Amino acid sequence: MALSEDERWMHYALKLAQKAYEQGEVPVGAVIVRDGKVIGEGWNRPITEHDPTAHAEIVALRDAGVREQNYRLSGSVLYVTIEPCTMCVGAIIHGRVDRVVFGATEPKAGAVVSQNNLLSHHSVNTRVSHLGGVCEEECRSLISEFFAQRRAQKKRERAAIESNGK
């Protein structure tokens, strides 16, 4: 079965998320596409960059802005593996992205549909359409695996400390 355009680009975003995973970052990837071409991409880097704003979406928006020599990215679609947070939604709006497509919802901090509906808020002067659930299981599995491994590592570290203290 042929992949839809949204699935194709979400698979690209998943490859970027894998880079974050390999760097010990929460595995979120984002790609910005216009007219079938990548204009920006990124993956989570707040730990490696020592930057709380270095979310995948922000990194991709910055990359696209530099490549396009314009912070306004009209006509573009941002694909991201996890529902964007409040900070990222604000940047998406200011960047004039036309559409956001995300994989899995983020129940604790998602600002598109989970906790807030910021793209639909009456104060927003730019309309950004959105679609969630594209390759949802793959996106959710990657992040779940990452946190399961992180919890297991912390458990091993606590066990090692306790056994050394005896």
Secondary structure, DSSP 8 states (H G I E B T S, - for coil): ----HHHHHHHHHHHHHHHHHHTTS---EEEEEETTEEEEEEE--HHHHT-TT--HHHHHHHHHHHHHT-S--TT-EEEEEE---HHHHHHHHHTT-SEEEEEE--TTT-TTTTS--GGG-TT-SS--EEE--TTHHHHHHHHHHHHHHHHHHHHHHHHHHHHHT-
